Amino acid sequence: MNATPESTTVLVEGMTCSHCVNAVTDELRALEGVESVQVELKAGAASEVRIASTRPLSSAEVSEAVAEAGYSVVGQD
């Protein structure tokens, strides 16, 4: 039986276009257990990124994945 998906929401600074969104999405989807990534792009402000996963994600692994794409996590729920 599948457990309820985990949900992680972070604020990412520096994304301005769909290429940015794709770069962050690709890095986060590469993390073990990530099922989906939704980005609410806010050019010029921190964008909200919602991650659904089959396991809890640590803030460090999320931050590292976002940094790999070239952006910064500036807040996390």
PQR file with spaces between the fields and no chain letter, atoms N, CA, C, O and H, PARSE charges and radii, in Angstrom:
ATOM       1  N    MET     1       0.838   -1.187    0.000 -0.4000 1.5000
ATOM       2  CA   MET     1       0.000    0.000    0.000 -0.0000 2.0000
ATOM       3  C    MET     1       0.880    1.247    0.000  0.5500 1.7000
ATOM       4  O    MET     1       1.856    1.331    0.746 -0.5500 1.4000
ATOM       5  N    ASN     2       0.526    2.201   -0.836 -0.4000 1.5000
ATOM       6  CA   ASN     2       1.322    3.419   -0.943 -0.0000 2.0000
ATOM       7  C    ASN     2       1.030    4.362    0.213  0.5500 1.7000
ATOM       8  O    ASN     2      -0.121    4.556    0.605 -0.5500 1.4000
ATOM       9  H    ASN     2      -0.267    2.133   -1.441  0.4000 1.0000
ATOM      10  N    ALA     3       2.095    4.942    0.750 -0.4000 1.5000
ATOM      11  CA   ALA     3       1.940    5.929    1.806 -0.0000 2.0000
ATOM      12  C    ALA     3       1.516    7.254    1.174  0.5500 1.7000
ATOM      13  O    ALA     3       1.655    7.466   -0.031 -0.5500 1.4000
ATOM      14  H    ALA     3       3.030    4.785    0.432  0.4000 1.0000
ATOM      15  N    THR     4       1.004    8.123    2.014 -0.4000 1.5000
ATOM      16  CA   THR     4       0.648    9.456    1.538 -0.0000 2.0000
ATOM      17  C    THR     4       1.912   10.165    1.085  0.5500 1.7000
ATOM      18  O    THR     4       2.918   10.139    1.794 -0.5500 1.4000
ATOM      19  H    THR     4       0.891    7.950    2.993  0.4000 1.0000
ATOM      20  N    PRO     5       1.883   10.802   -0.088 -0.5600 1.5000
ATOM      21  CA   PRO     5       3.087   11.494   -0.563  0.2800 2.0000
ATOM      22  C    PRO     5       3.509   12.614    0.391  0.5500 1.7000
ATOM      23  O    PRO     5       2.675   13.287    0.996 -0.5500 1.4000
ATOM      24  N    GLU     6       4.797   12.787    0.503 -0.4000 1.5000
ATOM      25  CA   GLU     6       5.356   13.895    1.277 -0.0000 2.0000
ATOM      26  C    GLU     6       5.288   15.140    0.412  0.5500 1.7000
ATOM      27  O    GLU     6       5.400   15.059   -0.812 -0.5500 1.4000
ATOM      28  H    GLU     6       5.474   12.240    0.011  0.4000 1.0000
ATOM      29  N    SER     7       5.108   16.283    1.037 -0.4000 1.5000
ATOM      30  CA   SER     7       5.080   17.541    0.300 -0.0000 2.0000
ATOM      31  C    SER     7       6.099   18.494    0.901  0.5500 1.7000
ATOM      32  O    SER     7       6.123   18.710    2.112 -0.5500 1.4000
ATOM      33  H    SER     7       5.017   16.349    2.031  0.4000 1.0000
ATOM      34  N    THR     8       6.933   19.059    0.053 -0.4000 1.5000
ATOM      35  CA   THR     8       7.942   20.020    0.476 -0.0000 2.0000
ATOM      36  C    THR     8       7.758   21.272   -0.369  0.5500 1.7000
ATOM      37  O    THR     8       7.622   21.184   -1.590 -0.5500 1.4000
ATOM      38  H    THR     8       6.914   18.884   -0.932  0.4000 1.0000
ATOM      39  N    THR     9       7.752   22.433    0.269 -0.4000 1.5000
ATOM      40  CA   THR     9       7.640   23.690   -0.463 -0.0000 2.0000
ATOM      41  C    THR     9       8.835   24.560   -0.112  0.5500 1.7000
ATOM      42  O    THR     9       9.141   24.771    1.062 -0.5500 1.4000
ATOM      43  H    THR     9       7.862   22.504    1.260  0.4000 1.0000
ATOM      44  N    VAL    10       9.508   25.063   -1.141 -0.4000 1.5000
ATOM      45  CA   VAL    10      10.649   25.949   -0.935 -0.0000 2.0000
ATOM      46  C    VAL    10      10.476   27.197   -1.792  0.5500 1.7000
ATOM      47  O    VAL    10       9.755   27.189   -2.790 -0.5500 1.4000
ATOM      48  H    VAL    10       9.260   24.892   -2.095  0.4000 1.0000
ATOM      49  N    LEU    11      11.145   28.261   -1.388 -0.4000 1.5000
ATOM      50  CA   LEU    11      11.201   29.484   -2.177 -0.0000 2.0000
ATOM      51  C    LEU    11      12.575   29.558   -2.817  0.5500 1.7000
ATOM      52  O    LEU    11      13.595   29.451   -2.137 -0.5500 1.4000
ATOM      53  H    LEU    11      11.730   28.268   -0.577  0.4000 1.0000
ATOM      54  N    VAL    12      12.592   29.744   -4.133 -0.4000 1.5000
ATOM      55  CA   VAL    12      13.844   29.756   -4.882 -0.0000 2.0000
ATOM      56  C    VAL    12      14.018   31.122   -5.529  0.5500 1.7000
ATOM      57  O    VAL    12      13.117   31.633   -6.194 -0.5500 1.4000
ATOM      58  H    VAL    12      11.763   29.831   -4.685  0.4000 1.0000
ATOM      59  N    GLU    13      15.198   31.702   -5.320 -0.4000 1.5000
ATOM      60  CA   GLU    13      15.499   33.020   -5.850 -0.0000 2.0000
ATOM      61  C    GLU    13      16.299   32.915   -7.144  0.5500 1.7000
ATOM      62  O    GLU    13      17.161   32.046   -7.278 -0.5500 1.4000
ATOM      63  H    GLU    13      15.930   31.286   -4.779  0.4000 1.0000
ATOM      64  N    GLY    14      16.012   33.798   -8.092 -0.4000 1.5000
ATOM      65  CA   GLY    14      16.832   33.923   -9.294 -0.0000 2.0000
ATOM      66  C    GLY    14      16.213   33.365  -10.567  0.5500 1.7000
ATOM      67  O    GLY    14      16.747   33.588  -11.654 -0.5500 1.4000
ATOM      68  H    GLY    14      15.312   34.503   -7.983  0.4000 1.0000
ATOM      69  N    MET    15      15.104   32.646  -10.461 -0.4000 1.5000
ATOM      70  CA   MET    15      14.483   32.099  -11.671 -0.0000 2.0000
ATOM      71  C    MET    15      13.697   33.195  -12.387  0.5500 1.7000
ATOM      72  O    MET    15      12.942   33.936  -11.758 -0.5500 1.4000
ATOM      73  H    MET    15      14.670   32.464   -9.578  0.4000 1.0000
ATOM      74  N    THR    16      13.880   33.292  -13.705 -0.4000 1.5000
ATOM      75  CA   THR    16      13.212   34.355  -14.458 -0.0000 2.0000
ATOM      76  C    THR    16      12.447   33.861  -15.679  0.5500 1.7000
ATOM      77  O    THR    16      11.682   34.624  -16.269 -0.5500 1.4000
ATOM      78  H    THR    16      14.494   32.690  -14.216  0.4000 1.0000
ATOM      79  N    CYS    17      12.636   32.592  -16.077 -0.4000 1.5000
ATOM      80  CA   CYS    17      12.020   32.124  -17.323 -0.0000 2.0000
ATOM      81  C    CYS    17      11.785   30.612  -17.273  0.5500 1.7000
ATOM      82  O    CYS    17      12.131   29.949  -16.295 -0.5500 1.4000
ATOM      83  H    CYS    17      13.257   31.972  -15.598  0.4000 1.0000
ATOM      84  N    SER    18      11.197   30.087  -18.334 -0.4000 1.5000
ATOM      85  CA   SER    18      10.904   28.657  -18.374 -0.0000 2.0000
ATOM      86  C    SER    18      12.181   27.814  -18.378  0.5500 1.7000
ATOM      87  O    SER    18      12.172   26.693  -17.868 -0.5500 1.4000
ATOM      88  H    SER    18      10.915   30.626  -19.129  0.4000 1.0000
ATOM      89  N    HIS    19      13.264   28.320  -18.934 -0.4000 1.5000
ATOM      90  CA   HIS    19      14.532   27.577  -18.897 -0.0000 2.0000
ATOM      91  C    HIS    19      14.980   27.389  -17.447  0.5500 1.7000
ATOM      92  O    HIS    19      15.448   26.315  -17.069 -0.5500 1.4000
ATOM      93  H    HIS    19      13.272   29.230  -19.348  0.4000 1.0000
ATOM      94  N    CYS    20      14.833   28.429  -16.649 -0.4000 1.5000
ATOM      95  CA   CYS    20      15.178   28.357  -15.218 -0.0000 2.0000
ATOM      96  C    CYS    20      14.323   27.299  -14.527  0.5500 1.7000
ATOM      97  O    CYS    20      14.824   26.472  -13.765 -0.5500 1.4000
ATOM      98  H    CYS    20      14.453   29.301  -16.955  0.4000 1.0000
ATOM      99  N    VAL    21      13.030   27.344  -14.806 -0.4000 1.5000
ATOM     100  CA   VAL    21      12.096   26.388  -14.205 -0.0000 2.0000
ATOM     101  C    VAL    21      12.492   24.960  -14.591  0.5500 1.7000
ATOM     102  O    VAL    21      12.510   24.072  -13.739 -0.5500 1.4000
ATOM     103  H    VAL    21      12.622   28.016  -15.425  0.4000 1.0000
ATOM     104  N    ASN    22      12.805   24.739  -15.857 -0.4000 1.5000
ATOM     105  CA   ASN    22      13.190   23.397  -16.316 -0.0000 2.0000
ATOM     106  C    ASN    22      14.471   22.924  -15.647  0.5500 1.7000
ATOM     107  O    ASN    22      14.577   21.752  -15.287 -0.5500 1.4000
ATOM     108  H    ASN    22      12.790   25.460  -16.549  0.4000 1.0000
ATOM     109  N    ALA    23      15.445   23.807  -15.472 -0.4000 1.5000
ATOM     110  CA   ALA    23      16.718   23.428  -14.844 -0.0000 2.0000
ATOM     111  C    ALA    23      16.482   22.986  -13.397  0.5500 1.7000
ATOM     112  O    ALA    23      17.004   21.957  -12.967 -0.5500 1.4000
ATOM     113  H    ALA    23      15.360   24.760  -15.764  0.4000 1.0000
ATOM     114  N    VAL    24      15.704   23.759  -12.653 -0.4000 1.5000
ATOM     115  CA   VAL    24      15.418   23.421  -11.255 -0.0000 2.0000
ATOM     116  C    VAL    24      14.590   22.137  -11.179  0.5500 1.7000
ATOM     117  O    VAL    24      14.866   21.261  -10.360 -0.5500 1.4000
ATOM     118  H    VAL    24      15.281   24.595  -13.002  0.4000 1.0000
ATOM     119  N    THR    25      13.581   22.034  -12.035 -0.4000 1.5000
ATOM     120  CA   THR    25      12.718   20.844  -12.049 -0.0000 2.0000
ATOM     121  C    THR    25      13.533   19.585  -12.334  0.5500 1.7000
ATOM     122  O    THR    25      13.354   18.569  -11.661 -0.5500 1.4000
ATOM     123  H    THR    25      13.357   22.746  -12.700  0.4000 1.0000
ATOM     124  N    ASP    26      14.419   19.640  -13.317 -0.4000 1.5000
ATOM     125  CA   ASP    26      15.238   18.471  -13.672 -0.0000 2.0000
ATOM     126  C    ASP    26      16.121   18.035  -12.506  0.5500 1.7000
ATOM     127  O    ASP    26      16.229   16.842  -12.223 -0.5500 1.4000
ATOM     128  H    ASP    26      14.564   20.465  -13.864  0.4000 1.0000
ATOM     129  N    GLU    27      16.752   18.990  -11.830 -0.4000 1.5000
ATOM     130  CA   GLU    27      17.626   18.644  -10.700 -0.0000 2.0000
ATOM     131  C    GLU    27      16.831   18.045   -9.549  0.5500 1.7000
ATOM     132  O    GLU    27      17.272   17.075   -8.934 -0.5500 1.4000
ATOM     133  H    GLU    27      16.665   19.959  -12.060  0.4000 1.0000
ATOM     134  N    LEU    28      15.662   18.612   -9.251 -0.4000 1.5000
ATOM     135  CA   LEU    28      14.856   18.091   -8.150 -0.0000 2.0000
ATOM     136  C    LEU    28      14.277   16.723   -8.482  0.5500 1.7000
ATOM     137  O    LEU    28      14.209   15.858   -7.609 -0.5500 1.4000
ATOM     138  H    LEU    28      15.304   19.400   -9.751  0.4000 1.0000
ATOM     139  N    ARG    29      13.860   16.512   -9.725 -0.4000 1.5000
ATOM     140  CA   ARG    29      13.314   15.205  -10.117 -0.0000 2.0000
ATOM     141  C    ARG    29      14.367   14.109  -10.053  0.5500 1.7000
ATOM     142  O    ARG    29      14.025   12.930   -9.963 -0.5500 1.4000
ATOM     143  H    ARG    29      13.915   17.215  -10.434  0.4000 1.0000
ATOM     144  N    ALA    30      15.638   14.480  -10.096 -0.4000 1.5000
ATOM     145  CA   ALA    30      16.719   13.494  -10.015 -0.0000 2.0000
ATOM     146  C    ALA    30      16.893   12.964   -8.590  0.5500 1.7000
ATOM     147  O    ALA    30      17.543   11.938   -8.387 -0.5500 1.4000
ATOM     148  H    ALA    30      15.916   15.437  -10.169  0.4000 1.0000
ATOM     149  N    LEU    31      16.318   13.657   -7.603 -0.4000 1.5000
ATOM     150  CA   LEU    31      16.420   13.183   -6.219 -0.0000 2.0000
ATOM     151  C    LEU    31      15.581   11.925   -6.042  0.5500 1.7000
ATOM     152  O    LEU    31      14.489   11.812   -6.599 -0.5500 1.4000
ATOM     153  H    LEU    31      15.790   14.490   -7.768  0.4000 1.0000
ATOM     154  N    GLU    32      16.093   10.989   -5.268 -0.4000 1.5000
ATOM     155  CA   GLU    32      15.382    9.738   -5.011 -0.0000 2.0000
ATOM     156  C    GLU    32      14.029   10.010   -4.368  0.5500 1.7000
ATOM     157  O    GLU    32      13.931   10.734   -3.377 -0.5500 1.4000
ATOM     158  H    GLU    32      16.980   11.080   -4.815  0.4000 1.0000
ATOM     159  N    GLY    33      12.989    9.418   -4.945 -0.4000 1.5000
ATOM     160  CA   GLY    33      11.658    9.505   -4.366 -0.0000 2.0000
ATOM     161  C    GLY    33      10.802   10.653   -4.866  0.5500 1.7000
ATOM     162  O    GLY    33       9.605   10.689   -4.583 -0.5500 1.4000
ATOM     163  H    GLY    33      13.069    8.829   -5.750  0.4000 1.0000
ATOM     164  N    VAL    34      11.387   11.603   -5.611 -0.4000 1.5000
ATOM     165  CA   VAL    34      10.589   12.738   -6.084 -0.0000 2.0000
ATOM     166  C    VAL    34       9.664   12.282   -7.199  0.5500 1.7000
ATOM     167  O    VAL    34      10.098   11.682   -8.182 -0.5500 1.4000
ATOM     168  H    VAL    34      12.360   11.574   -5.841  0.4000 1.0000
ATOM     169  N    GLU    35       8.367   12.580   -7.028 -0.4000 1.5000
ATOM     170  CA   GLU    35       7.359   12.186   -8.013 -0.0000 2.0000
ATOM     171  C    GLU    35       6.938   13.341   -8.906  0.5500 1.7000
ATOM     172  O    GLU    35       6.672   13.145  -10.092 -0.5500 1.4000
ATOM     173  H    GLU    35       8.014   13.068   -6.230  0.4000 1.0000
ATOM     174  N    SER    36       6.877   14.550   -8.344 -0.4000 1.5000
ATOM     175  CA   SER    36       6.506   15.698   -9.165 -0.0000 2.0000
ATOM     176  C    SER    36       7.069   16.980   -8.580  0.5500 1.7000
ATOM     177  O    SER    36       7.338   17.082   -7.383 -0.5500 1.4000
ATOM     178  H    SER    36       7.094   14.710   -7.381  0.4000 1.0000
ATOM     179  N    VAL    37       7.240   17.961   -9.470 -0.4000 1.5000
ATOM     180  CA   VAL    37       7.732   19.282   -9.087 -0.0000 2.0000
ATOM     181  C    VAL    37       6.840   20.311   -9.771  0.5500 1.7000
ATOM     182  O    VAL    37       6.631   20.247  -10.983 -0.5500 1.4000
ATOM     183  H    VAL    37       7.021   17.878  -10.443  0.4000 1.0000
ATOM     184  N    GLN    38       6.315   21.256   -9.002 -0.4000 1.5000
ATOM     185  CA   GLN    38       5.501   22.334   -9.557 -0.0000 2.0000
ATOM     186  C    GLN    38       6.140   23.652   -9.160  0.5500 1.7000
ATOM     187  O    GLN    38       6.459   23.877   -7.993 -0.5500 1.4000
ATOM     188  H    GLN    38       6.484   21.308   -8.018  0.4000 1.0000
ATOM     189  N    VAL    39       6.323   24.528  -10.156 -0.4000 1.5000
ATOM     190  CA   VAL    39       6.953   25.821   -9.903 -0.0000 2.0000
ATOM     191  C    VAL    39       5.976   26.935  -10.232  0.5500 1.7000
ATOM     192  O    VAL    39       5.376   26.958  -11.307 -0.5500 1.4000
ATOM     193  H    VAL    39       6.063   24.345  -11.105  0.4000 1.0000
ATOM     194  N    GLU    40       5.823   27.858   -9.293 -0.4000 1.5000
ATOM     195  CA   GLU    40       5.053   29.080   -9.541 -0.0000 2.0000
ATOM     196  C    GLU    40       6.087   30.185   -9.767  0.5500 1.7000
ATOM     197  O    GLU    40       6.592   30.788   -8.820 -0.5500 1.4000
ATOM     198  H    GLU    40       6.310   27.839   -8.420  0.4000 1.0000
ATOM     199  N    LEU    41       6.390   30.434  -11.048 -0.4000 1.5000
ATOM     200  CA   LEU    41       7.446   31.381  -11.410 -0.0000 2.0000
ATOM     201  C    LEU    41       7.035   32.814  -11.090  0.5500 1.7000
ATOM     202  O    LEU    41       5.966   33.278  -11.488 -0.5500 1.4000
ATOM     203  H    LEU    41       5.981   29.943  -11.818  0.4000 1.0000
ATOM     204  N    LYS    42       7.906   33.497  -10.362 -0.4000 1.5000
ATOM     205  CA   LYS    42       7.713   34.914  -10.052 -0.0000 2.0000
ATOM     206  C    LYS    42       9.020   35.617  -10.402  0.5500 1.7000
ATOM     207  O    LYS    42       9.907   35.755   -9.560 -0.5500 1.4000
ATOM     208  H    LYS    42       8.774   33.120  -10.038  0.4000 1.0000
ATOM     209  N    ALA    43       9.128   36.061  -11.655 -0.4000 1.5000
ATOM     210  CA   ALA    43      10.350   36.746  -12.096 -0.0000 2.0000
ATOM     211  C    ALA    43      10.568   37.987  -11.235  0.5500 1.7000
ATOM     212  O    ALA    43       9.645   38.771  -11.014 -0.5500 1.4000
ATOM     213  H    ALA    43       8.408   35.949  -12.339  0.4000 1.0000
ATOM     214  N    GLY    44      11.791   38.158  -10.754 -0.4000 1.5000
ATOM     215  CA   GLY    44      12.111   39.299   -9.918 -0.0000 2.0000
ATOM     216  C    GLY    44      11.807   39.088   -8.446  0.5500 1.7000
ATOM     217  O    GLY    44      12.055   39.971   -7.624 -0.5500 1.4000
ATOM     218  H    GLY    44      12.541   37.521  -10.934  0.4000 1.0000
ATOM     219  N    ALA    45      11.270   37.922   -8.110 -0.4000 1.5000
ATOM     220  CA   ALA    45      10.971   37.602   -6.710 -0.0000 2.0000
ATOM     221  C    ALA    45      11.260   36.114   -6.491  0.5500 1.7000
ATOM     222  O    ALA    45      11.622   35.401   -7.428 -0.5500 1.4000
ATOM     223  H    ALA    45      11.069   37.205   -8.777  0.4000 1.0000
ATOM     224  N    ALA    46      11.098   35.657   -5.261 -0.4000 1.5000
ATOM     225  CA   ALA    46      11.306   34.234   -4.980 -0.0000 2.0000
ATOM     226  C    ALA    46      10.127   33.435   -5.534  0.5500 1.7000
ATOM     227  O    ALA    46       8.970   33.783   -5.301 -0.5500 1.4000
ATOM     228  H    ALA    46      10.804   36.235   -4.501  0.4000 1.0000
ATOM     229  N    SER    47      10.426   32.376   -6.259 -0.4000 1.5000
ATOM     230  CA   SER    47       9.402   31.521   -6.848 -0.0000 2.0000
ATOM     231  C    SER    47       9.105   30.357   -5.914  0.5500 1.7000
ATOM     232  O    SER    47      10.016   29.801   -5.300 -0.5500 1.4000
ATOM     233  H    SER    47      11.366   32.094   -6.448  0.4000 1.0000
ATOM     234  N    GLU    48       7.831   29.986   -5.807 -0.4000 1.5000
ATOM     235  CA   GLU    48       7.430   28.871   -4.952 -0.0000 2.0000
ATOM     236  C    GLU    48       7.580   27.567   -5.716  0.5500 1.7000
ATOM     237  O    GLU    48       7.066   27.424   -6.825 -0.5500 1.4000
ATOM     238  H    GLU    48       7.091   30.437   -6.306  0.4000 1.0000
ATOM     239  N    VAL    49       8.284   26.618   -5.118 -0.4000 1.5000
ATOM     240  CA   VAL    49       8.502   25.309   -5.724 -0.0000 2.0000
ATOM     241  C    VAL    49       7.924   24.253   -4.793  0.5500 1.7000
ATOM     242  O    VAL    49       8.350   24.125   -3.645 -0.5500 1.4000
ATOM     243  H    VAL    49       8.701   26.734   -4.217  0.4000 1.0000
ATOM     244  N    ARG    50       6.938   23.487   -5.301 -0.4000 1.5000
ATOM     245  CA   ARG    50       6.301   22.430   -4.514 -0.0000 2.0000
ATOM     246  C    ARG    50       6.789   21.080   -5.031  0.5500 1.7000
ATOM     247  O    ARG    50       6.742   20.806   -6.231 -0.5500 1.4000
ATOM     248  H    ARG    50       6.592   23.591   -6.234  0.4000 1.0000
ATOM     249  N    ILE    51       7.255   20.249   -4.114 -0.4000 1.5000
ATOM     250  CA   ILE    51       7.828   18.953   -4.460 -0.0000 2.0000
ATOM     251  C    ILE    51       7.018   17.866   -3.772  0.5500 1.7000
ATOM     252  O    ILE    51       6.835   17.897   -2.555 -0.5500 1.4000
ATOM     253  H    ILE    51       7.294   20.472   -3.140  0.4000 1.0000
ATOM     254  N    ALA    52       6.531   16.899   -4.556 -0.4000 1.5000
ATOM     255  CA   ALA    52       5.846   15.731   -3.989 -0.0000 2.0000
ATOM     256  C    ALA    52       6.813   14.560   -4.079  0.5500 1.7000
ATOM     257  O    ALA    52       7.409   14.313   -5.127 -0.5500 1.4000
ATOM     258  H    ALA    52       6.680   16.874   -5.545  0.4000 1.0000
ATOM     259  N    SER    53       6.962   13.844   -2.971 -0.4000 1.5000
ATOM     260  CA   SER    53       7.925   12.745   -2.939 -0.0000 2.0000
ATOM     261  C    SER    53       7.402   11.592   -2.096  0.5500 1.7000
ATOM     262  O    SER    53       6.476   11.751   -1.301 -0.5500 1.4000
ATOM     263  H    SER    53       6.477   14.045   -2.120  0.4000 1.0000
ATOM     264  N    THR    54       8.011   10.432   -2.287 -0.4000 1.5000
ATOM     265  CA   THR    54       7.602    9.246   -1.546 -0.0000 2.0000
ATOM     266  C    THR    54       8.304    9.146   -0.200  0.5500 1.7000
ATOM     267  O    THR    54       8.026    8.232    0.576 -0.5500 1.4000
ATOM     268  H    THR    54       8.763   10.303   -2.933  0.4000 1.0000
ATOM     269  N    ARG    55       9.207   10.073    0.083 -0.4000 1.5000
ATOM     270  CA   ARG    55       9.926   10.088    1.355 -0.0000 2.0000
ATOM     271  C    ARG    55      10.198   11.534    1.743  0.5500 1.7000
ATOM     272  O    ARG    55      10.182   12.418    0.886 -0.5500 1.4000
ATOM     273  H    ARG    55       9.432   10.815   -0.548  0.4000 1.0000
ATOM     274  N    PRO    56      10.446   11.784    3.016 -0.5600 1.5000
ATOM     275  CA   PRO    56      10.801   13.153    3.421  0.2800 2.0000
ATOM     276  C    PRO    56      12.116   13.572    2.769  0.5500 1.7000
ATOM     277  O    PRO    56      13.050   12.776    2.672 -0.5500 1.4000
ATOM     278  N    LEU    57      12.183   14.811    2.330 -0.4000 1.5000
ATOM     279  CA   LEU    57      13.408   15.348    1.736 -0.0000 2.0000
ATOM     280  C    LEU    57      14.064   16.293    2.733  0.5500 1.7000
ATOM     281  O    LEU    57      13.385   17.115    3.350 -0.5500 1.4000
ATOM     282  H    LEU    57      11.424   15.457    2.409  0.4000 1.0000
ATOM     283  N    SER    58      15.373   16.181    2.894 -0.4000 1.5000
ATOM     284  CA   SER    58      16.066   17.092    3.808 -0.0000 2.0000
ATOM     285  C    SER    58      16.254   18.445    3.121  0.5500 1.7000
ATOM     286  O    SER    58      16.346   18.531    1.896 -0.5500 1.4000
ATOM     287  H    SER    58      15.924   15.514    2.393  0.4000 1.0000
ATOM     288  N    SER    59      16.309   19.487    3.931 -0.4000 1.5000
ATOM     289  CA   SER    59      16.519   20.817    3.360 -0.0000 2.0000
ATOM     290  C    SER    59      17.868   20.884    2.656  0.5500 1.7000
ATOM     291  O    SER    59      18.015   21.600    1.665 -0.5500 1.4000
ATOM     292  H    SER    59      16.235   19.417    4.926  0.4000 1.0000
ATOM     293  N    ALA    60      18.864   20.135    3.164 -0.4000 1.5000
ATOM     294  CA   ALA    60      20.185   20.143    2.540 -0.0000 2.0000
ATOM     295  C    ALA    60      20.146   19.552    1.134  0.5500 1.7000
ATOM     296  O    ALA    60      20.736   20.120    0.216 -0.5500 1.4000
ATOM     297  H    ALA    60      18.744   19.554    3.969  0.4000 1.0000
ATOM     298  N    GLU    61      19.459   18.419    0.948 -0.4000 1.5000
ATOM     299  CA   GLU    61      19.449   17.814   -0.388 -0.0000 2.0000
ATOM     300  C    GLU    61      18.653   18.650   -1.380  0.5500 1.7000
ATOM     301  O    GLU    61      19.002   18.716   -2.559 -0.5500 1.4000
ATOM     302  H    GLU    61      18.980   17.958    1.694  0.4000 1.0000
ATOM     303  N    VAL    62      17.579   19.294   -0.906 -0.4000 1.5000
ATOM     304  CA   VAL    62      16.808   20.171   -1.791 -0.0000 2.0000
ATOM     305  C    VAL    62      17.660   21.384   -2.176  0.5500 1.7000
ATOM     306  O    VAL    62      17.717   21.762   -3.347 -0.5500 1.4000
ATOM     307  H    VAL    62      17.295   19.240    0.052  0.4000 1.0000
ATOM     308  N    SER    63      18.319   21.987   -1.190 -0.4000 1.5000
ATOM     309  CA   SER    63      19.171   23.154   -1.452 -0.0000 2.0000
ATOM     310  C    SER    63      20.305   22.813   -2.411  0.5500 1.7000
ATOM     311  O    SER    63      20.629   23.601   -3.300 -0.5500 1.4000
ATOM     312  H    SER    63      18.273   21.680   -0.240  0.4000 1.0000
ATOM     313  N    GLU    64      20.908   21.638   -2.230 -0.4000 1.5000
ATOM     314  CA   GLU    64      21.999   21.214   -3.111 -0.0000 2.0000
ATOM     315  C    GLU    64      21.520   21.020   -4.543  0.5500 1.7000
ATOM     316  O    GLU    64      22.213   21.408   -5.483 -0.5500 1.4000
ATOM     317  H    GLU    64      20.645   20.999   -1.508  0.4000 1.0000
ATOM     318  N    ALA    65      20.340   20.424   -4.721 -0.4000 1.5000
ATOM     319  CA   ALA    65      19.796   20.204   -6.061 -0.0000 2.0000
ATOM     320  C    ALA    65      19.500   21.541   -6.736  0.5500 1.7000
ATOM     321  O    ALA    65      19.803   21.724   -7.915 -0.5500 1.4000
ATOM     322  H    ALA    65      19.777   20.109   -3.957  0.4000 1.0000
ATOM     323  N    VAL    66      18.912   22.470   -5.993 -0.4000 1.5000
ATOM     324  CA   VAL    66      18.610   23.792   -6.542 -0.0000 2.0000
ATOM     325  C    VAL    66      19.908   24.532   -6.878  0.5500 1.7000
ATOM     326  O    VAL    66      19.995   25.193   -7.913 -0.5500 1.4000
ATOM     327  H    VAL    66      18.666   22.321   -5.036  0.4000 1.0000
ATOM     328  N    ALA    67      20.910   24.424   -6.011 -0.4000 1.5000
ATOM     329  CA   ALA    67      22.201   25.064   -6.263 -0.0000 2.0000
ATOM     330  C    ALA    67      22.868   24.472   -7.507  0.5500 1.7000
ATOM     331  O    ALA    67      23.523   25.191   -8.261 -0.5500 1.4000
ATOM     332  H    ALA    67      20.839   23.888   -5.170  0.4000 1.0000
ATOM     333  N    GLU    68      22.702   23.169   -7.720 -0.4000 1.5000
ATOM     334  CA   GLU    68      23.259   22.501   -8.898 -0.0000 2.0000
ATOM     335  C    GLU    68      22.687   23.115  -10.179  0.5500 1.7000
ATOM     336  O    GLU    68      23.361   23.175  -11.207 -0.5500 1.4000
ATOM     337  H    GLU    68      22.170   22.585   -7.108  0.4000 1.0000
ATOM     338  N    ALA    69      21.432   23.570  -10.100 -0.4000 1.5000
ATOM     339  CA   ALA    69      20.781   24.204  -11.250 -0.0000 2.0000
ATOM     340  C    ALA    69      21.197   25.681  -11.376  0.5500 1.7000
ATOM     341  O    ALA    69      20.918   26.326  -12.387 -0.5500 1.4000
ATOM     342  H    ALA    69      20.884   23.522   -9.265  0.4000 1.0000
ATOM     343  N    GLY    70      21.865   26.205  -10.342 -0.4000 1.5000
ATOM     344  CA   GLY    70      22.364   27.587  -10.397 -0.0000 2.0000
ATOM     345  C    GLY    70      21.525   28.601   -9.647  0.5500 1.7000
ATOM     346  O    GLY    70      21.628   29.800   -9.903 -0.5500 1.4000
ATOM     347  H    GLY    70      22.091   25.681   -9.521  0.4000 1.0000
ATOM     348  N    TYR    71      20.685   28.131   -8.713 -0.4000 1.5000
ATOM     349  CA   TYR    71      19.791   29.036   -7.987 -0.0000 2.0000
ATOM     350  C    TYR    71      19.916   28.803   -6.489  0.5500 1.7000
ATOM     351  O    TYR    71      20.641   27.909   -6.055 -0.5500 1.4000
ATOM     352  H    TYR    71      20.600   27.156   -8.505  0.4000 1.0000
ATOM     353  N    SER    72      19.209   29.606   -5.697 -0.4000 1.5000
ATOM     354  CA   SER    72      19.322   29.525   -4.242 -0.0000 2.0000
ATOM     355  C    SER    72      17.960   29.346   -3.594  0.5500 1.7000
ATOM     356  O    SER    72      16.984   29.994   -3.972 -0.5500 1.4000
ATOM     357  H    SER    72      18.620   30.333   -6.049  0.4000 1.0000
ATOM     358  N    VAL    73      17.910   28.448   -2.606 -0.4000 1.5000
ATOM     359  CA   VAL    73      16.722   28.320   -1.770 -0.0000 2.0000
ATOM     360  C    VAL    73      16.808   29.418   -0.721  0.5500 1.7000
ATOM     361  O    VAL    73      17.808   29.531   -0.013 -0.5500 1.4000
ATOM     362  H    VAL    73      18.703   27.921   -2.299  0.4000 1.0000
ATOM     363  N    VAL    74      15.752   30.230   -0.622 -0.4000 1.5000
ATOM     364  CA   VAL    74      15.749   31.334    0.339 -0.0000 2.0000
ATOM     365  C    VAL    74      14.705   31.147    1.434  0.5500 1.7000
ATOM     366  O    VAL    74      14.579   31.983    2.328 -0.5500 1.4000
ATOM     367  H    VAL    74      14.940   30.138   -1.197  0.4000 1.0000
ATOM     368  N    GLY    75      13.959   30.048    1.361 -0.4000 1.5000
ATOM     369  CA   GLY    75      12.976   29.756    2.404 -0.0000 2.0000
ATOM     370  C    GLY    75      12.388   28.376    2.184  0.5500 1.7000
ATOM     371  O    GLY    75      12.339   27.886    1.056 -0.5500 1.4000
ATOM     372  H    GLY    75      14.061   29.369    0.634  0.4000 1.0000
ATOM     373  N    GLN    76      11.940   27.747    3.267 -0.4000 1.5000
ATOM     374  CA   GLN    76      11.354   26.418    3.164 -0.0000 2.0000
ATOM     375  C    GLN    76      10.263   26.251    4.193  0.5500 1.7000
ATOM     376  O    GLN    76      10.415   26.659    5.345 -0.5500 1.4000
ATOM     377  H    GLN    76      11.980   28.145    4.184  0.4000 1.0000
ATOM     378  N    ASP    77       9.151   25.646    3.775 -0.4000 1.5000
ATOM     379  CA   ASP    77       8.057   25.354    4.714 -0.0000 2.0000
ATOM     380  C    ASP    77       8.317   24.040    5.402  0.5500 1.7000
ATOM     381  O    ASP    77       7.517   23.609    6.232 -0.5500 1.4000
ATOM     382  H    ASP    77       9.028   25.315    2.839  0.4000 1.0000
